Amino acid sequence: MQYRKLGKSGLKVSALSLGSWVTFGKQVDVGLAKDMIKTAFDLGINFFDNAEGYEAGESEIVMGNAIKDLGLPRDEFCVSSKVFWGGKKPTQLGLSAKHVTDACNAALTRLQVDYLDLYFCHRPDLDTPVEETVRAMHNLVLQGKVIYWGTSEWSAQQIMEAHHVARRDNLTPPTMEQPQYNLFERNRVEDEYRDLYTGVGLGTTVWSPLASGVLTGKYNQGIGSDGRLNLPGYEWLKEMYESEEGQSKIEKTRALSEVAQDIGVPVHHLALAWCLKNPNVSTVILGASRTAQLVDNVKALEAIEKITAEVNERIENIVQNRPDEPVRWELI
């Protein structure tokens, strides 16, 4: 396993981590979660990602029970939660100081830990002043309930506003961002955030490196009945890939599969290794519904060195989405 610093912080996280979205509490019960987490831990994975919105908290309960039963040393792993979608009541949504605090306490209970290593604002909240959210996070850090806080799918401008407030008011700034990043979704990580890596030391815990399974090649011959696209509640995802744009991505995956075959790796290893080649990626979050799937995905580490400049140019010629020059964001 490789370990990388979470941005400019001193925390080192495994290059590959295990996430629970779609799987824990839906496809994965406590028994399977224990097997997967133990396997991941034995393979060197030290970061497990979760959120209050995953299966309405059930995902955190499954993960918490699994970690407790395994008796993992608390100083050898990191666990996260995210706050935004906690329920349907007005006080259960968004990033108000109340919900940020209540959601943290609830996550600690469900995960059965004394503190969260990473705590994310799951989306920006336009109804709450950023000052209120930053101060709420700062207070949780002072209370020892959160070590590092960050954002997920915030714009560069929104992240910089949080940093400005933190610097102005002597509060704890965000450390990391959790954006989607894969061969089809690149602009935010490679372009919009480009100056934030050196400017404020932004770390990234990227999600959906396989584009919801499309980059595994499982849909190369059609969507069929297997895979995430057919799970109840994820009809929107299936509709997206049945669209013209979605079909284009599947066609590109077929071409990427040929590149992968030429260098002797499966296409999903190519896709994961490509993400890992980016030095601004702190960790790539893996999703898996089976232990064997997790073990196989970790082998993608061996493919990183095979993504040479020549291979990368072949990839670029297929995906045709290299970002333009970045927007410049400065800490004012």
Beta strands, then each sheet from edge to edge (+ up, - down):
strand 1: 3-5
strand 2: 12-14
strand 3: 16-19
strand 4: 47-49
strand 5: 78-83
strand 6: 116-121
strand 7: 146-151
strand 8: 176-177
strand 9: 203-206
strand 10: 283-286
sheet 1: 1+ 2-
sheet 2: 3+ 4+ 5+ 6+ 7+ 8+ 9+ 10+ 3+
end
